[in-house]
């Protein structure tokens, strides 16, 4: 790479630092929430790390993946604080669903809608996971007496 002439328009040459510095949009505000006596503010934008962690959690239920996502959203001590205050898996799922929806589009989901959505997903998983009871075999339909014999 050669040294660039700094008198030219650097944004045309790939200087993203200069380009983003020229952007004059006001900084977006994150969505606030309160949980177990602590105030949190969701990140105002879906950062790369949060997007990657969301993808990872979507494909994994490993506690470390969930912990990393929550640390990116709420800070590293949040999940411990919630657990110490007795948060159950339903409440956790509702908070996570509400947070990810409202971070991507503030105001897109109420807490009641998050609870309904969580419960609907949970019910769908339960009904899909239930196997049908085995059918009783009709009498007289067992193996033939000569089955398994070699000729």
Buried (B, 14 or more C-beta within 10 A) or exposed (E): EEEEEEEEEBBEEEBEEEBEEEEEEEEEEBBEBEBEEBEBEBBEEBEEBBEEBBEBBEEEEEEEBBBBBBBBBBEEEBBEBBEEEEBEEEBBBBBBBBBBBBBBEBEEBEEEBBBEBBEEEEEEEEEEEEEEEEEEEEEEEEEEEEEEEEE
